[in-house]
Amino acid sequence: MRVIFSPEARAEFDEAIQYYDQQRQGLGDELRAEIREFLPRLQRSPLTFPVERGDIRRLILARFPYKLLYSVETDHVYVIALAHRRRAPGYWVDRTE
């Protein structure tokens, strides 16, 4: 099953990488690598991750304070947000409607 990032999630991904690269050169690449490490698991078994709200599930990153919020569609996984776990909880909810 393929993984598709919403435009908003892609923008959050790019912003997070840029932010971490400003903190320390290469740290953004480490965030990118962690997300890529989880993608095969998400593709193989998207229903194993817990439900966040309604039909939206979450995959919590191990090293960085982010979670991928996604829905499981018929033929793909749709990432709605790359949400910081400590900021503005629930800001992404209107993306699901």
N, C-alpha and C positions, 0 to 999 in steps of 0.2 A: 504494500500500500504506500503510495507516495505521500509526501508531506508538502503542503502548500501554505506559505505564509501570506496573511492578509497584507495589504499595503501598509496598514498601521503597525502591524507586528514587525514588518521588514524595516520600517522607519525606526521603531524602538530598538531593534537589533543594531542597526547602523549607528544610532546615537549612543548606545551603551558601549559599543566597541570604540567609538571616537573618545568618549569620556574616559574609559580605562586606559587608552593609549596616551591621553594627556596626563594621567596620573603616573604612569610608568610605561616607557616604550616597550611594546610587546605584550602588555597585559591584555589589550583588546584581542590580540590573537589567541591568548589563553582562554578568554571567554568564548570566542568562536570555536575553538577546539573542544571545549566542554560541551557546547550545544551539539556540535557534530558527533560527538561521542554518544550522546543520548539518542540521536535520530534513528539509528537502526533498531533500537529497542522500541521506540515509538512506532516505527513502521511495522514491526513484527507483531507487537502486542499492545495496541493502543488502549484496549479496555482494562489493562492491568493497573493503570494509574488511577488514583482516587478522583471522585467527583468533587468539583469545587462548588458548582451551582447548576441546578437543572441538568442539562445534557453536556455541560462544559466540564472537562477534566483538567487536571493540573499535573505537570511534571516539574518537580522542584529540582533546581540545579544544586549540585553538591557544594561547589566552592564559592559561587557568586550568589548574591542575594536576589535572585530572580526565579520566576517560574514561567513556564510556557503554559498558556491557557489555550485549550483546543477542543474542537468537536470532531467526532468520528462520523464521517459521511460515508455514503455507499462505496465509493471507490478511492477515497483519500482521507487524510487527516488535515483539518483546516486549523492552522494556528491563528488565533484571534489576537493574542497579545503576548509580548514578552514583558511581564509585569514585575516591577521591583516589589519585593515582599513587604517592605516597610513603608512604602509611600502610597498615598491615595488609594486605599483598598476599594475595589469595586468600580473604579473609573471606567473599566472596559465593558461593563454590563450592557450598555446601550449598543455595543457592537454586535450583540447576539440577536437583536430584534429585527 
